[in-house]
Amino acid sequence: MTPDKASSTFSICVYCGSRPGTVGAYAQQARQVGQLIAERGWQLVYGGGHCGLMGEVADGALDHGGRVIGVIPQSLVAHEVGHRGLTELHVVDNMHDRKRLMAERADAFLALPGGIGTFEELFEVWTWRQLGYHSKPIGLLNVAGYYDALLDFMQHTVRQGFLSPSQLAQVVVDTAPASMLDSLREQAATLQAGDYSRI
């Protein structure tokens, strides 16, 4: 693929766990997300690991001919088992470089089930949008009710006056991978790209 064609490809940055979780639907839908990204001719950007949901989403895209860009810090290559079958694997110095490069290469962001790393990535990119560093869409795929308690808590923050309804509405929530991806693509068509140089 030529650089011009690659750069014009719609890119989804997916945040998810390096563990598989205890519910089979987590891995099944992660793999489906990767497959759907590939079938749409889009590009997957993710954390570069081979284990857990990270490996599932990457393999789902690769198995269906998709472009997959991984970004992983050197210190985590062994821990998260860097995926060696990707279109591109960028090994960077630290987590800040990882998150910035992932954000720069993405047109939209999507969080799947995961642990504290996934939470941190989701809330950071959400904060960046609130502060005006980007206007890219953000999605939360609520697989098998995984995020129900978090969504209840976010409603609580609105009721307590720490989050506005418009801020909460910046994150699109869905339970179906296909409609989730289509919503992100539709929003991206009307939003502006980001400027991460100020972060």
C-alpha positions as CSV (number, residue, x, y, z in Angstrom):
1,M,0.0,0.0,0.0
2,T,1.4,3.4,-0.9
3,P,1.8,6.0,1.8
4,D,-0.8,8.3,0.2
5,K,-3.4,5.5,0.2
6,A,-2.5,4.5,3.8
7,S,-2.8,8.1,5.1
8,S,-6.3,8.4,3.6
9,T,-7.5,5.3,5.4
10,F,-10.0,5.9,8.2
11,S,-8.3,4.8,11.4
12,I,-9.9,3.6,14.6
13,C,-7.8,3.6,17.8
14,V,-9.0,0.8,20.0
15,Y,-8.2,0.7,23.8
16,C,-8.7,-2.7,25.5
17,G,-7.3,-5.2,28.0
18,S,-4.2,-7.2,27.6
19,R,-6.1,-10.0,29.5
20,P,-9.1,-11.9,28.0
21,G,-11.4,-11.4,31.0
22,T,-13.8,-14.0,32.4
23,V,-16.6,-13.7,29.9
24,G,-16.3,-15.2,26.4
25,A,-18.2,-12.3,24.8
26,Y,-15.3,-10.0,25.6
27,A,-12.9,-11.8,23.3
28,Q,-15.6,-12.6,20.7
29,Q,-16.6,-9.0,20.3
30,A,-13.0,-7.7,20.3
31,R,-12.2,-10.0,17.4
32,Q,-15.5,-8.9,15.7
33,V,-14.5,-5.3,16.1
34,G,-11.2,-6.1,14.3
35,Q,-12.9,-8.0,11.6
36,L,-15.4,-5.2,11.0
37,I,-12.7,-2.6,10.8
38,A,-10.9,-4.6,8.2
39,E,-14.1,-5.3,6.2
40,R,-14.8,-1.6,6.0
41,G,-11.3,-1.0,4.6
42,W,-10.3,1.0,7.7
43,Q,-7.1,0.8,9.7
44,L,-6.8,-0.4,13.3
45,V,-4.5,1.5,15.7
46,Y,-3.9,-0.1,19.1
47,G,-1.4,-0.8,21.8
48,G,0.7,-3.4,19.9
49,G,0.2,-6.4,22.2
50,H,-0.5,-10.0,21.3
51,C,-2.3,-11.1,24.5
52,G,-5.8,-10.8,25.7
53,L,-8.3,-8.6,24.0
54,M,-5.5,-6.6,22.3
55,G,-4.5,-9.8,20.5
56,E,-8.1,-10.6,19.6
57,V,-8.8,-7.2,18.0
58,A,-5.5,-7.2,16.1
59,D,-5.9,-10.8,14.8
60,G,-9.6,-10.1,13.9
61,A,-8.4,-7.3,11.6
62,L,-5.3,-9.1,10.2
63,D,-7.3,-12.3,9.5
64,H,-9.6,-10.3,7.2
65,G,-6.8,-8.4,5.4
66,G,-6.9,-5.2,7.5
67,R,-4.0,-2.8,8.2
68,V,-3.0,-2.9,11.9
69,I,-0.7,-0.3,13.5
70,G,0.7,-1.2,16.9
71,V,2.4,1.2,19.3
72,I,4.1,-0.2,22.4
73,P,6.8,1.1,24.9
74,Q,10.0,-0.8,25.0
75,S,9.5,-1.7,28.6
76,L,6.2,-3.5,27.8
77,V,7.3,-5.5,24.8
78,A,8.0,-8.5,26.9
79,H,5.2,-8.0,29.4
80,E,2.4,-7.5,26.8
81,V,4.2,-9.7,24.2
82,G,4.5,-7.4,21.3
83,H,2.6,-8.6,18.2
84,R,5.1,-9.4,15.4
85,G,2.5,-9.9,12.6
86,L,1.3,-6.3,12.3
87,T,1.4,-4.0,9.3
88,E,3.5,-1.6,11.5
89,L,4.8,-2.0,15.0
90,H,6.3,1.1,16.6
91,V,8.4,0.6,19.7
92,V,8.6,3.9,21.6
93,D,10.4,5.1,24.7
94,N,7.5,5.6,27.1
95,M,3.7,5.6,27.7
96,H,3.4,9.3,26.9
97,D,4.9,8.7,23.4
98,R,2.7,5.6,23.0
99,K,-0.5,7.5,23.7
100,R,0.4,10.5,21.7
101,L,1.3,8.5,18.6
102,M,-1.8,6.4,18.8
103,A,-3.9,9.5,19.1
104,E,-2.2,11.2,16.1
105,R,-2.7,8.1,13.9
106,A,-6.4,7.9,14.8
107,D,-9.6,9.5,13.4
108,A,-11.7,8.1,16.3
109,F,-11.3,6.3,19.6
110,L,-13.1,3.2,20.9
111,A,-12.8,1.6,24.3
112,L,-13.6,-2.1,24.8
113,P,-13.5,-3.9,28.1
114,G,-10.2,-3.6,29.9
115,G,-8.5,-2.7,33.2
116,I,-6.8,0.4,34.6
117,G,-4.8,1.0,31.5
118,T,-7.9,1.1,29.3
119,F,-9.7,3.3,31.8
120,E,-6.8,5.7,31.8
121,E,-6.6,5.9,28.1
122,L,-10.3,6.4,27.7
123,F,-10.5,9.2,30.3
124,E,-7.3,10.9,29.0
125,V,-8.5,11.1,25.4
126,W,-11.9,12.3,26.7
127,T,-10.2,15.0,28.8
128,W,-8.1,16.0,25.7
129,R,-11.3,16.5,23.8
130,Q,-12.9,18.5,26.6
131,L,-9.9,20.8,26.6
132,G,-10.0,21.3,22.9
133,Y,-6.9,19.3,21.9
134,H,-9.0,17.3,19.4
135,S,-12.6,16.9,18.2
136,K,-12.4,13.3,17.3
137,P,-15.3,11.0,18.3
138,I,-15.0,8.7,21.3
139,G,-16.9,5.4,21.7
140,L,-17.5,3.0,24.5
141,L,-18.5,-0.6,23.6
142,N,-20.4,-1.9,26.6
143,V,-19.9,-5.7,26.0
144,A,-22.1,-7.9,28.1
145,G,-22.8,-5.1,30.5
146,Y,-19.2,-4.7,31.5
147,Y,-19.4,-0.9,31.7
148,D,-22.9,-0.7,33.4
149,A,-21.5,0.3,36.8
150,L,-19.1,2.9,35.2
151,L,-22.0,4.4,33.2
152,D,-24.1,4.6,36.4
153,F,-21.2,6.4,38.1
154,M,-20.8,8.9,35.3
155,Q,-24.5,9.7,35.6
156,H,-23.8,10.2,39.3
157,T,-21.0,12.7,38.5
158,V,-23.5,14.7,36.4
159,R,-26.1,14.7,39.2
160,Q,-23.4,15.9,41.7
161,G,-22.4,18.8,39.4
162,F,-18.9,17.6,38.4
163,L,-19.7,16.7,34.8
164,S,-22.1,18.4,32.4
165,P,-24.6,16.5,30.3
166,S,-22.9,17.8,27.2
167,Q,-19.5,16.4,28.4
168,L,-21.0,13.0,29.1
169,A,-22.6,13.0,25.7
170,Q,-19.2,13.3,24.1
171,V,-18.8,9.6,24.6
172,V,-21.0,7.4,22.4
173,V,-22.1,4.2,24.1
174,D,-23.4,1.1,22.2
175,T,-23.6,-2.6,22.7
176,A,-23.3,-3.6,19.1
177,P,-19.9,-3.4,17.3
178,A,-21.2,-2.7,13.8
179,S,-23.5,0.2,14.8
180,M,-20.8,1.5,17.2
181,L,-18.2,1.7,14.4
182,D,-20.7,3.3,12.0
183,S,-21.6,6.0,14.6
184,L,-18.0,6.9,15.1
185,R,-17.4,7.2,11.3
186,E,-20.5,9.4,10.9
187,Q,-19.3,11.7,13.7
188,A,-15.8,11.9,12.4
189,A,-17.1,13.2,9.1
190,T,-18.4,16.3,10.9
191,L,-15.6,16.9,13.5
192,Q,-12.2,18.4,13.1
193,A,-8.8,16.7,13.6
194,G,-6.6,17.3,16.6
195,D,-3.5,19.3,17.6
196,Y,-1.6,17.2,20.1
197,S,1.4,19.6,20.1
198,R,-0.1,21.4,23.1
199,I,-0.3,18.3,25.3
